[in-house]
Amino acid sequence: MRRIIAEDPYWTLTTVPCLSNLCLQCLVNNFEEKPICEELTASQKDFIQERLSPSLPLHLTANLVTDGVYWKRCCEQKWDVCDVSHYGHSWKRMFFERHLENIIELFIPKETDPKVVLQMVPLCKNYVKRLDISQLLPPIKEPQREEEEDGSDVAMDIEYDGPGIDHFDFGILLDELTNLEELHLTYGFKQCGMNFEWKMFEMTDRDCESLAKALKSCRTLKLLRLHQSHIEDKKCRLLVKYLIDHPSLRALDFSHNLIGDSGARAIGKLLTKSKLEILNMCDNNISGVGAKAIAHALSKPSSLLSLNLRLNHLTDEGGEAIAKAMLKNNTLLHLHLGGNKVTWLTAIALSEVLVQNNSLKSINLSSNKLGEVGGKALEKAMSHNTSVTECDIHLTEVNEQSVSSINQLVWTNQSLQRKKHAK
């Protein structure tokens, strides 16, 4: 047995890469000094994206490296869970939206330099369409100073100077994000630990004014969700003041706040002067008086398609007002009045709506005391209705026979709708 041993200790039987791949690898190795991605074919760009380091500075890659496997690698390196379907199947959009969200959620007023955010704007503004901010940090509370005067200790609170706000100032950002369509905000802590205070979970007056002005300048915004932030009537009215002439806003979610009747009146005015299609006021403090203001707006020409007033305090005063307004409304498709202390009086009023209204698709009256009388009224009305395909009457004290009958009528309507769409 004989064999030949090459004099070159690095010699192998591996096929020598083609010259074009060697050139592309050279581009990868020197990308930071000489970033080049132009005038390359799709396959050549893929070759480079698969080999570029995810740790490269963003000012090099943001507007030079196109959406693809490189941004997928960046996302998977930074986060454990990466569902690109939530971002229009764009890895680049996912990276910049989540990266900017992380910066804002960790921003500490008077501690973090605003340049950290401002430097990101020219890099991400073309790719950010939605921001979901689940935490906003207040300034760090400085410890109290104790001074001895005449043998006694006097604690002096350190007050913040200047007109600064208490959380991140969206005024420096929103008008720069020219493609932003959705904004989800929660003023609160994710992990407050033993330092819990209710003030950590609310926006201040200065926060509200700053945000309201910023929202007005964000002309592309279609959906605003501002929940679990202790927003009461005063703040609600201020926000509505700046949103009332917004050109693109179509969905508004103020759920899980403290908005009462005064705020509801402002919302009613907003409905008459905007193009809102979805309104969610779930879990607030709206009573019958506030519901009447919203009902008045519903009785006029409106673009509203969905109204959620679940978990308020409408009672029959508000429930009947909404029902009477629906007799004049032919645009609303979805109505949720669950958990509002309404009774059979509201059920009877809504049964008149079900007989005459052919636009309503779903109605939710769950967790109310409709009773047997209310159930019978709804059952009779549903026998004349062909448009309602969802009718939730769980926990309403309606007898089982009426529930079964209403469900059967709803299923019949669903079958009719499926046949219409199949044609």
C-alpha positions in Angstrom: 0.0 0.0 0.0 1.4 3.4 -1.0 0.0 6.9 -0.6 1.0 10.4 -1.5 1.3 13.0 1.3 1.0 16.6 0.1 3.8 18.9 1.1 1.2 21.6 1.9 -0.1 20.7 5.4 -3.4 22.6 4.7 -4.1 20.7 1.5 -7.5 18.9 1.4 -9.6 17.0 -1.0 -12.4 19.7 -0.5 -13.5 21.3 -3.8 -12.1 24.7 -4.3 -14.9 27.4 -4.0 -15.7 29.1 -7.2 -14.2 32.6 -7.7 -17.5 34.4 -7.4 -18.1 32.9 -3.9 -14.6 33.9 -2.8 -15.3 37.4 -4.0 -18.6 37.5 -2.1 -17.0 36.2 1.0 -14.4 38.9 0.7 -17.3 41.4 0.7 -18.7 39.8 3.8 -15.4 40.0 5.6 -14.9 43.7 4.8 -18.6 44.8 5.0 -18.0 47.1 7.9 -15.3 49.0 6.1 -16.8 48.9 2.6 -20.5 48.1 2.8 -21.6 47.0 -0.7 -24.9 45.4 -1.6 -25.9 47.2 -4.8 -25.7 45.7 -8.3 -25.8 42.2 -7.0 -28.2 39.4 -8.0 -30.8 38.0 -5.7 -28.8 34.8 -5.1 -25.6 36.9 -4.4 -27.5 39.0 -1.9 -28.8 35.8 -0.2 -25.2 34.5 0.0 -24.1 37.7 1.8 -27.1 37.9 4.1 -26.5 34.3 5.3 -23.0 35.2 6.4 -23.1 38.8 7.6 -22.7 39.2 11.4 -25.9 40.1 13.2 -23.8 42.4 15.4 -23.0 44.9 12.7 -23.9 48.5 13.5 -27.5 49.4 12.5 -26.4 52.5 10.7 -24.7 50.3 8.2 -27.3 47.6 7.7 -30.7 49.4 8.2 -31.1 51.0 4.8 -28.6 48.8 2.9 -29.5 45.2 3.8 -33.0 44.3 2.3 -35.6 42.2 4.1 -34.5 38.6 4.3 -32.6 36.0 6.1 -30.2 38.5 7.7 -33.0 40.2 9.6 -34.4 36.7 10.5 -31.0 35.9 12.1 -30.9 39.2 13.9 -34.4 38.6 15.4 -33.7 35.0 16.4 -30.5 36.1 18.1 -32.2 38.9 20.1 -35.5 37.2 21.0 -36.6 33.6 21.8 -40.0 33.9 20.3 -40.3 35.3 16.8 -43.7 35.0 15.0 -43.2 36.9 11.8 -46.8 36.5 10.8 -47.7 39.3 13.3 -45.5 41.7 11.3 -46.8 41.2 7.7 -44.2 38.3 7.3 -41.4 40.9 7.3 -38.4 40.1 9.4 -37.0 43.6 9.0 -40.2 45.1 10.2 -40.2 42.8 13.2 -36.7 43.7 14.2 -37.1 47.4 14.0 -40.5 47.5 15.7 -39.4 45.3 18.6 -36.1 47.0 18.9 -37.7 50.5 19.1 -40.3 49.1 21.6 -37.5 47.8 23.9 -35.7 51.2 23.8 -38.9 53.1 24.8 -39.9 50.6 27.5 -36.5 50.9 29.1 -36.3 54.7 28.7 -36.0 56.5 32.0 -36.8 60.3 31.9 -33.9 62.5 33.0 -31.6 59.5 33.0 -31.7 58.1 29.4 -30.4 60.4 26.7 -33.2 61.2 24.2 -30.6 60.8 21.4 -30.8 57.0 22.0 -34.3 57.3 20.5 -33.7 60.1 18.0 -30.8 58.3 16.4 -33.0 55.3 15.7 -35.6 57.3 13.8 -33.9 57.7 10.4 -33.0 54.0 10.6 -36.4 52.6 11.4 -39.1 55.1 10.2 -39.6 53.3 6.9 -40.3 50.0 8.6 -42.2 50.7 11.8 -46.0 50.3 11.3 -47.0 49.3 14.8 -45.7 50.0 18.3 -46.9 47.9 21.3 -45.6 49.6 24.4 -46.5 47.5 27.5 -44.4 49.5 30.0 -43.4 53.2 30.5 -41.0 54.0 33.3 -41.3 57.2 35.4 -38.2 59.2 36.5 -36.2 57.6 39.3 -37.4 58.8 42.6 -34.6 60.5 44.4 -34.1 59.6 48.1 -35.3 62.1 50.7 -32.6 64.2 52.4 -32.5 64.5 56.1 -31.1 67.6 57.6 -30.6 68.4 61.3 -32.1 71.7 62.4 -32.4 72.6 66.0 -31.8 69.0 67.0 -34.6 67.7 64.8 -34.5 65.8 61.5 -36.5 67.4 58.7 -37.2 65.4 55.6 -37.1 67.5 52.4 -38.5 66.1 49.2 -36.4 66.8 46.1 -38.7 68.3 43.5 -38.0 68.0 39.8 -37.1 71.2 38.1 -38.2 72.3 34.6 -41.2 71.5 32.6 -40.3 67.9 31.9 -42.9 65.2 31.7 -43.2 62.1 34.0 -42.8 59.4 31.3 -41.3 59.1 27.8 -42.2 62.1 25.7 -43.9 60.8 22.5 -43.7 64.3 21.1 -40.1 63.7 20.0 -41.0 60.5 18.0 -44.5 60.1 16.6 -44.4 62.8 13.9 -41.2 61.3 12.7 -42.6 57.8 12.2 -44.3 58.5 8.8 -45.6 54.9 8.4 -47.0 54.3 11.9 -50.5 52.9 11.7 -51.1 51.3 15.2 -50.1 52.5 18.7 -50.7 50.4 21.8 -49.8 52.0 25.1 -49.9 51.1 28.7 -48.6 53.5 31.4 -47.3 51.1 34.0 -44.6 48.7 35.2 -44.1 45.1 34.2 -42.1 44.2 37.4 -42.6 46.7 40.2 -41.9 44.2 43.0 -42.1 45.5 46.5 -42.0 49.1 45.4 -45.6 49.0 44.1 -47.6 52.3 44.0 -50.8 53.0 42.1 -49.2 56.1 40.6 -46.8 53.8 38.7 -49.9 52.7 36.7 -51.2 56.0 35.4 -50.4 58.8 33.0 -49.9 62.3 34.5 -51.5 65.4 33.2 -48.3 66.4 31.5 -48.0 63.0 29.9 -51.5 63.3 28.6 -51.0 66.7 27.0 -47.7 65.7 25.4 -49.2 62.5 24.0 -52.4 64.2 22.7 -50.3 66.7 20.7 -48.1 64.0 19.4 -51.1 61.9 18.3 -52.4 64.9 16.4 -49.1 65.2 14.5 -49.1 61.5 13.6 -51.3 61.8 10.5 -51.0 58.1 9.5 -52.3 56.6 12.7 -55.3 54.3 12.2 -55.6 52.5 15.6 -55.0 53.9 19.1 -55.1 51.6 22.1 -54.5 53.3 25.4 -55.7 51.0 28.3 -55.0 50.1 31.9 -53.6 53.6 32.5 -56.1 55.2 35.0 -57.4 57.6 32.4 -60.3 59.6 33.8 -62.7 62.2 32.4 -60.2 65.1 32.3 -57.6 63.2 30.4 -60.2 61.6 28.1 -61.5 65.0 27.1 -58.0 66.3 26.4 -57.2 63.4 24.2 -60.5 63.7 22.3 -59.8 67.4 21.7 -56.7 66.6 19.7 -58.2 63.5 18.0 -61.4 65.0 16.8 -60.2 66.1 13.4 -57.7 63.3 12.9 -57.7 62.3 9.2 -56.9 58.6 9.4 -58.0 57.3 12.9 -60.4 54.4 12.5 -60.2 52.4 15.8 -60.0 53.7 19.4 -59.6 51.5 22.5 -59.9 53.2 25.9 -60.7 50.0 27.7 -59.9 49.3 31.4 -59.7 52.9 32.5 -61.7 55.3 34.8 -63.7 57.2 32.2 -67.1 58.4 33.3 -70.0 60.3 31.9 -68.1 63.5 31.2 -65.6 61.6 29.1 -68.4 59.6 27.4 -69.9 62.9 26.3 -66.6 63.8 24.7 -66.5 60.4 23.0 -70.0 61.0 21.7 -68.8 64.3 20.1 -65.9 62.5 18.6 -68.2 59.9 16.9 -70.1 62.7 15.2 -67.0 64.4 13.9 -64.7 61.6 13.0 -64.5 58.5 10.8 -64.2 56.0 13.7 -65.2 52.5 12.8 -64.3 50.6 16.1 -64.8 52.0 19.6 -63.9 50.0 22.7 -64.9 51.6 26.1 -64.9 48.3 28.0 -64.5 48.4 31.8 -64.9 52.1 32.6 -67.3 54.1 34.8 -69.9 55.1 32.2 -73.5 55.3 33.5 -76.8 55.9 31.8 -76.1 59.6 31.4 -72.9 58.9 29.5 -74.5 56.2 27.4 -77.2 58.7 26.3 -74.5 60.9 24.9 -73.1 58.0 22.9 -76.6 57.0 21.9 -77.2 60.5 20.6 -74.2 60.1 18.3 -75.4 56.7 17.1 -78.7 58.2 16.1 -77.0 60.4 13.6 -75.1 59.4 10.4 -72.0 57.6 11.6 -69.2 55.3 10.3 -69.1 53.3 13.5 -69.2 49.5 12.9 -68.4 48.1 16.3 -69.2 49.4 19.8 -68.1 47.7 23.0 -69.5 49.1 26.3 -69.0 45.9 28.3 -68.5 46.2 32.1 -69.8 49.7 32.6 -72.8 50.9 34.6 -75.3 51.7 31.9 -78.4 50.2 33.6 -81.7 50.4 31.7 -81.4 54.1 31.3 -78.4 53.7 29.1 -79.5 50.4 27.6 -82.8 51.7 26.4 -81.2 54.9 25.0 -78.7 52.8 22.9 -81.6 50.6 21.7 -83.7 53.6 20.6 -80.7 55.0 18.8 -80.2 51.7 16.9 -83.7 52.2 15.4 -82.2 55.1 13.4 -78.8 53.5 12.8 -78.1 51.2 9.8 -74.3 51.0 9.9 -73.4 49.4 13.3 -72.6 45.7 13.0 -71.4 44.7 16.5 -72.8 45.8 19.8 -71.6 44.6 23.2 -73.6 45.5 26.4 -72.5 42.7 28.6 -72.2 43.2 32.4 -74.1 46.6 32.5 -76.9 45.8 35.0 -79.5 46.0 32.3 -82.8 44.1 32.7 -85.8 42.9 30.7 -86.6 46.6 29.9 -83.5 46.9 27.7 -84.1 43.4 26.2 -87.6 44.5 25.1 -86.2 47.7 23.6 -83.5 45.8 21.7 -86.1 43.3 20.5 -87.7 46.1 18.6 -84.3 46.8 17.0 -83.9 43.2 16.0 -87.3 43.2 14.2 -86.5 46.4 12.2 -82.7 46.5 11.9 -81.2 44.4 9.1 -77.5 45.6 9.5 -76.7 44.3 13.0 -74.6 41.1 12.9 -73.8 40.4 16.5 -75.2 41.4 19.9 -73.9 40.5 23.4 -76.0 40.9 26.5 -74.3 38.4 28.7 -74.0 38.8 32.5 -77.2 40.9 32.8 -80.5 40.2 34.4 -82.8 39.9 31.4 -85.0 37.2 33.0 -87.7 35.1 31.5 -89.6 38.1 30.1 -86.5 39.5 28.4 -85.6 36.1 26.9 -89.1 35.7 25.5 -89.0 39.1 23.9 -85.6 38.4 22.3 -86.8 35.0 21.1 -89.8 36.4 19.4 -87.8 39.2 17.8 -85.1 36.8 16.5 -87.8 34.8 14.6 -88.2 37.9 12.4 -84.5 38.6 12.0 -82.1 37.2 9.4 -79.0 39.3 9.9 -77.8 38.5 13.5 -75.3 35.6 13.4 -74.1 36.0 17.0 -76.3 36.5 20.1 -74.7 36.0 23.5 -77.1 35.7 26.4 -75.0 33.7 28.8 -75.7 34.4 32.6 -78.8 36.4 31.9 -81.4 34.3 33.8 -83.1 33.5 30.5 -84.8 30.1 30.7 -83.2 27.2 28.8 -86.1 26.9 26.3 -85.6 30.5 25.1 -81.8 30.1 25.0 -82.2 27.0 22.8 -84.7 28.6 20.5 -82.5 31.8 20.1 -79.4 29.7 19.4 -81.3 27.7 16.7 -82.4 30.9 15.0 -78.9 32.2 15.1 -77.6 29.0 13.5 -80.2 29.4 10.8 -79.0 32.9 10.1 -75.4 31.7 9.9 -76.4 29.1 7.3 -78.2 31.8 5.3 -75.1 34.0 5.4 -72.8 31.2 4.3 -75.1 30.4 1.3 -75.0 34.1 0.3 -71.2 34.2 0.4 -71.0 31.0 -1.5 -72.9 32.4 -4.5 
